[in-house]
């Protein structure tokens, strides 16, 4: 798989019955290794191993209702009070992070109301702080301890 703009992660990859599979350390199971899953797993390892986000506070591909449709957020991390802290939308590395993609995470966050949102394709990352219904781009990922 492609080298990403993230620290090296120790990922377990095996040949499954039909395709390569990658181990998800939060859900504790193997998943089909797609380009988007590659980004999600690498970013999740980054959050856990470099920014100290606790594994038990992760919700992955959790469902939400938007315009009467059921959607799934890629990564949602809560604080120790169970409040939504960080929402991450992962795209395959070939997907351009444009206004359309930003609108997707913005729409999800209208419902989730996480304090931070991150949009990543593994190469480029956009991180914003959400406060008073406004997004302010920040140039450093929030560590878990500084987000509380």
C-alpha positions in Angstrom: 0.0 0.0 0.0 1.0 3.6 -0.5 3.2 5.4 2.0 1.2 8.1 3.8 2.1 11.4 5.4 1.8 9.9 8.9 4.2 8.2 11.2 4.9 4.5 10.5 2.4 2.2 12.1 2.7 -1.4 13.0 -0.2 -2.8 11.1 -1.2 -6.5 10.7 -2.1 -7.5 7.2 -3.0 -11.0 6.1 -4.3 -12.7 3.0 -8.0 -13.4 3.5 -10.1 -15.8 1.5 -10.7 -13.2 -1.3 -8.5 -10.2 -0.6 -5.9 -8.7 1.8 -7.2 -7.9 5.2 -6.0 -5.5 7.9 -6.5 -5.8 11.6 -8.5 -3.1 13.3 -7.1 -2.6 16.8 -10.3 -1.0 18.2 -12.8 -3.5 16.8 -10.4 -6.3 17.2 -11.1 -8.0 13.9 -9.8 -8.2 10.3 -11.3 -6.0 7.7 -11.0 -5.9 3.9 -8.0 -3.7 3.0 -9.3 -1.0 0.8 -7.5 2.3 0.1 -9.8 4.1 2.5 -9.4 1.4 5.2 -5.6 1.8 4.8 -6.0 5.5 5.6 -8.4 4.9 8.5 -6.2 2.3 10.2 -3.1 4.4 9.8 -4.8 7.5 11.1 -6.3 5.6 14.0 -2.9 4.3 15.0 -1.6 7.9 14.8 -4.3 9.1 17.2 -3.7 6.3 19.7 0.1 6.0 19.6 1.1 9.6 19.0 -1.7 11.8 20.3 -2.7 9.5 23.2 -6.4 9.0 22.4 -7.6 6.1 24.5 -8.9 3.1 22.4 -12.1 2.6 24.5 -13.3 6.1 23.6 -13.4 5.3 19.8 -16.5 4.7 17.8 -15.8 3.5 14.3 -18.2 3.8 11.3 -21.0 4.7 13.8 -24.4 5.4 12.2 -26.1 8.8 12.0 -29.2 10.2 10.4 -28.7 13.0 7.9 -31.6 14.3 5.6 -33.5 11.1 6.4 -30.6 9.0 5.2 -28.4 6.7 7.3 -24.8 7.7 7.0 -21.6 6.4 8.8 -18.9 8.5 10.3 -15.4 7.0 9.9 -13.8 7.8 13.3 -15.5 9.4 16.3 -13.6 9.9 19.6 -15.4 10.9 22.7 -14.0 12.5 25.8 -14.0 10.8 29.2 -17.6 12.3 29.8 -18.9 10.6 26.7 -19.2 13.8 24.8 -18.2 13.9 21.1 -14.7 15.3 20.9 -13.1 14.5 17.5 -14.7 13.5 14.2 -12.5 12.2 11.4 -13.5 11.6 7.8 -11.0 9.4 5.9 -10.7 9.2 2.2 -8.5 7.1 -0.1 -5.2 8.8 -0.9 -6.2 9.5 -4.5 -9.3 11.5 -3.4 -8.9 15.2 -3.4 -9.9 17.0 -0.3 -12.1 19.7 -1.8 -15.1 21.7 -0.7 -17.5 18.8 -1.5 -15.6 16.5 0.9 -15.4 19.2 3.5 -19.2 19.7 3.2 -19.7 16.0 4.0 -17.9 16.1 7.3 -19.5 19.5 8.1 -22.9 18.0 7.5 -22.1 15.1 9.8 -20.9 17.4 12.5 -24.2 19.4 12.4 -25.6 16.2 14.1 -22.5 15.0 16.0 -21.2 18.4 17.2 -17.7 17.3 17.9 -15.2 19.9 19.1 -12.7 19.1 16.4 -13.0 17.7 12.9 -10.3 16.2 10.7 -10.5 15.4 7.1 -7.7 13.2 5.7 -6.7 11.2 2.7 -3.5 10.1 4.5 -1.4 12.6 2.4 -3.2 15.8 3.2 -4.9 16.6 6.5 -7.3 19.4 7.3 -8.0 20.0 11.0 -10.6 22.4 12.3 -11.9 23.5 15.7 -15.7 23.9 16.0 -17.0 26.5 18.3 -20.2 28.7 18.2 -21.3 27.1 14.8 -18.0 28.2 13.2 -15.0 26.2 12.0 -11.5 27.6 12.5 -8.7 25.7 10.7 -5.8 24.8 13.1 -2.4 23.6 12.0 -1.7 21.1 14.7 -3.6 18.0 15.6 -5.1 18.3 19.1 -3.6 15.8 21.6 -6.1 14.0 23.7 -4.8 15.6 27.0 -5.0 19.2 25.5 -8.6 18.6 24.3 -10.1 18.0 27.7 
